[in-house]
Structures are given as structure tokens and as C-alpha cells.
């Protein structure tokens, strides 16, 4: 087979693989939305859940999903971005940097249910937080740190070296170069990592069952970080596993559709600004 034929065959295989993935995604999303969209009413989205009677909503769970996500990102982003900048810009090849990289890679391989048990032992029991929003957010931070650290490090490393050299030649300090030159150019990649980890956080179940619990506050919205924090994903699991409501299948379908729509909107909210920033950085905005 000639090189040109091999190239065409490889291109066809790549296109086929991409179409298969896209088809699976369309079928999955289409089925979930087909089953769940009829359930999505304003009362369902904003109403309070019911333990026994039909017709309950998911308002507190929707609030808790974003509240826990916000706290998790508030804890994760400064630590992860700082660690990524240190590894990319300051760290030499020493035992300390090798240990940091090994720690992040090891943390990335830990199953979420193990992190949930760890969070329950440390935050729920040892620190006395109980099943709480803050306990769930702190444990989710451990889930997000590895991907955010690695994405930040790789994004910073992809910034061309001559950007740094030009900034330093103009008299800027190393930190000024990082803050004003390197980070703005690395921002699209960092935003992509934040988007991926945020989507993973919104859909996480195992960790939050053991740390945030399967109940919600009867006050909406409740900003008390020590309150129990059942999220949409946990509620969907709980309703189907041990729920007593007669319309639990409909509630699960509606919760799944709402969760998918929420994640899609959230991803678009981050992806579109990231593309705009990337175009401006590449000179496309002029």
C-alpha cells in the first residue's frame, strides 16, 4: 500500500472513530432528554423534595450542587494553579518536585469512593463536621487537584519561551512576567481544565454520599456550610436506590435531564469566553 493510500485509510479510521463517539453521545443525551424533559417544570426545578408523596421538586439539590461546586473551586483553583506555576516556572529537578508530581499522579488514580471514605473519616468524624456541605467541598477538592495541577503546568509550559525573554529584556521581574505575560497566554488551557473538573464535580456521587449526606436543609437557599448538602446526582441515586415516592422514576428522569442541561450550560459559559480569550491572544481580535 502506498503512503498516500495509508494516509487516506488512517484519515477514514479517525473520522469513523469520531463519528462513533459523537453518535454514542447523541444517543445517550437524546434518550435522557427525551425521558426527562417532560418532567422539567418550574415547580419541579424550584420546589422542595418529598419523601413519601408524589410531585416533589429538586430546588434545594440544585442549589447545593452549585454551592458545593463554588466552594470546591474556591479551595481548588488557588492551590492547583499555584502548584502548577511552581512546577512549570520555579521547580528544579529535585526530589521535592519528583515527590509533588508523584503525589498528584497517585491522587489522580485513587477511586472516588476511596476519597469519599477518606473524607468521611477526616472531615465528618475526626474534625466533627458531620455530613455537611463544607466536608463535601473539601473532599471534592482532593478529586480536582490532580487534573488542575497537571493542566496548569502543561498550559504554562506551552507558552513560548521568547515571550518570557522579551518581558525580562524589558526589565520586568520574573513574577511580573508570569502574571502579565505567561498566565494570560496560558489562561485558555487553564479554563479548559477548570471546566472539565467542574463538570466532574457536578456529576460526582460517591464522595458526596459519604461526606455531604443524602438529606437537604428545608431552608432555600441555605448558605450554612455545616448543613447537609444532597446534590442533584446524589438525589438521583437516592431516589432510585431507597426512595419511597411513587413517582421516583419520573423524578430520576427529570433530575438526570436537569443535570445534563446544567452541565452543558456550565461548559458553554466557560468554553465561549475561553475561545474569545484565545483568539485575542493569537491576534484574532484585531
N, C-alpha and C positions, 0 to 999 in steps of 0.2 A: 504494500500500500504506500502510495506517495505521501510526502509531507503535507501536501495540500488536502488530500483525502482524509488524513489523520486529523488535521485541524478542523475540517468540516464535521467529522464524526464526533470529536470532542465537544465542539460547539453545540451540536444537536443534543448530546447527552446532558450538557449543562442546562440547556433550555428545557429539556424534558424534566430534569430534577426540579428546576424552579417552578415549572407548571404544576408538577405533582404537589409540591409544598403549598403552592397557592390554592390548589383545588381542595386539599385537606382543610386548610384554614377557612375557605369559603363554606364548605360543607358544615364544619363544626360551628362557625359563627351563625350561619344561616339557620341551622337546626335550633340552637339555643335561643336566638331571637324570635324564631317562629313560635316556639313554645312559651317564651316569656313575655314578649311584647304585649299580648292581650291582657296580661295581669298588671302591667305598669299603669296605674292610675295615680293621681295626685295624693289620694288618701293612702294608697299603699306606700308611696315613696316617703311621705312625711308622717304617716301615722305610727302609733306605738304598737309593738308586737302583742300578740295574745297567746297565752299558754294553753288555753282549752278551746275557746270559741273561734269560729272561722271569721275571716275578714281582717286579721291583724296586718300591721304595716311593718316597715323596716327603717323608720326615721332615725331612731337612736343608733342603730347599727351603721347607717350611712354616715352619720356624724362621727361616730367612733372611728370608722375606717380612715377618714381624713385627719382626724385629731391625732391618732396614733401615728399615721404617716408623717404628719408635720413634726411631731416630737422626735420621731426616729431620724428624719433627715436633719433636724436641728442638732442632734447629737452626732450623727454620722459624718456629715459633709465637712465640718472643720477638721476633725481628726483625720479623715481619709485624704482630703486634699493636702493637708499639711504633711502627712506621711508620704504621699506621692511626690510632692515637691522636694522633700528631703532626699528621697531615694534617687530622684532624677537629677537634682542640681547640686546637692551638697555631699551626699554619701560617697565615700571611697569604698573600694573592695576590701572590707574588713569583716571580721567575724560578726560584728553587730549588724551590719547590713544583710549579711547572709542569714542571720537569725530572724531579722524582720521579714525578709522575703519568705523564708521557710514558714514562719508563723502565719503570714497571710495566706499562703498556699494551703497550709494544713487546715486553717479555719474555713477555707472555701470548700473543703472536702467533707466537712462534718455534716451529717444529715440534720435537717431542720428539727426533727423530733428530738434528737440528742441535745440540740441547743435549747429546745423548749424545756427539757428536763433539767438542764443546767440552770436556766433562768428560774425555774420553779425552786430549785434548791437554794440558789444565791439570793435572788430578789424577793421571792414570795415567802420563803421560810427563814433563811438566815438574817436578812435585813428587815423582815417583818412587814413588807409592803402588801402582802396578801395578793389576791387576784385583782390587779389594778392596771390602769392604762399606762402608768409610768413603768411598771415592770415589763409589760409587753413591749413598749417602745425601746427600752434599754436592751432587751434580748434581741429584738429585730436589728438593733444597731450592729450586733455581732454578726448577723447574717449579711448585712450590706457592706461592712468594712472591706472584705477582701476584694470584691469586684470594683468598688470605688477607688481603692488604693491602686490597684493594677491599671485601671483605666486612666486615672490621673497621671500616673508615672509614664505610661506609654504616650499619652497625649502631649505631655510636656517634652518628652524625648523627640517627638516628631517635629517640633518647631525647629526650623533650620538654624544651624549654628551661626550663620552670618547675621541673623537678627540680633543675637546676643553680642556679637563682636561689634556691630555698628552702634548699639546702645552704649556699650562700655567705652568705645572710642570717643563718644560724645561727652564722656565724663560722668555717666550715670553709675551709681553703685550697683552691686550685684542684686540687692533686694529691689531696687528701683527697676532694674532690668526685668526681673522676674515678674514684678507686679504690673508694670506698664507695657511690657513687650511680650513676654513669654505667655503669661496667663491669658491675655485677650486672644492670642492665636490658638491656644490650647483649649479655649472655652467650649467650642462645639463638641469636641470629643468628651470633655468632662460632663457636659449636659446630656450627652447620649448615655453615659454611664449612670448618671442620676436617674434618667428616665427608665432605664432597664431595672435598676434596683427599686425604684418607686413602684413600678408595675408588679414586681415580685412581692413587695411588701403588701400591696393591696390584696393580693391573692393568697397570702400566707395563712395557713390554718393551724398546723401542728404546734408551732411556737406559741400562738396566742391562746390555744386551748389550755395550756399548762401555766400561762403567766397572766393573761388578761381575763380569763374565765369565759363562761358561757351565759352570763347574765348582763343586763344593762341597767343603768340608772333610769328611774321613772321621771327624771327632770330632763327636759330637752330645750336647749343644749346644756349639758353638764360639763363644765371645764375643770372639775375636780380631778386631778391626776391620780388620786387614790381610789376613785370609783372603778367598779368593774367595767370592762370595755369589750363586750362582744362586738365583732365586726361583721360585715356582710358575708365574708367567706365562712367564718365560724358559724354564723346563724344558719347558713345553707346546710352545713354539715349537721348541726344540732337538730334542725327540724326533721331531716331525713333519718337521722340515727335514733333519736329518742323522743322526738316531738309527738305530742298528743293531739294537736289540732287536726280537725278532719280535712282541711284543705292544704295539708303540708306539701303535697306535690306541686300545687299551683304556687305556693309561697316559694318553694325551692326554684321553680322555673323563673318566676319573676325576679328573685334575688340574683340568680345567675345572669339573666339578661341585663339587669341593672349594673351588676359588677362589670360585665363586658363593656357596656356603654361607658361606664365611668372610666375604665382603664383606657379605652380608645380616646376619649376626650382629653384625659390627662396626658396621654402620649402626644396628641396633637398640640396641646398647649405648650409642651416643651420642644417638640420637634420643629415646628414652624419658626419660632424665634432662633433656634439653633441654625437652621438653614439660612436665615437672614443674616445672622452674625457671620457665618462662614462666607457668604457672598461678599459682605462688606470687607472682611479680612483679605479676601482674594482680589479686591478691587472691582467687584461686580456692581457695587452700588454707585460707582462714579459714572 
